[in-house]
């Protein structure tokens, strides 16, 4: 497993396939993508997991964490999050947060994130804001 910084456009296929397959491809392309840091996990040169990070002041929001279905459950996303949490600490950030799908809340709790109980819906999915203070 190798984690590397990637271009925003390299995240779009996995975002679409894993998170929003019923939406148009453009739905997963964020206006702010060019402002973020994007990371991918490669297994034998194949991109299998991605995340996008956006830093503002002393906090980082990560978005669009996604792993190809055949690679889920292997700890890949957890390693990717560990990588960006380490990055946040090196940058002396105070808070990391994300909009988590409510049905994935337990995954984020396992890595120490807390539910803020601030929820919302987007395109038929319920989300809750998860956070961790460093």
Helices and strands as residue ranges (DSSP letters): E 2-6, G 8-10, H 12-14, I 15-19, G 25-28, G 31-35, E 37-43, E 46-56, E 59-67, G 69-71, H 76-90, E 95-101, G 102-104, H 105-110, E 114-122, E 125-133
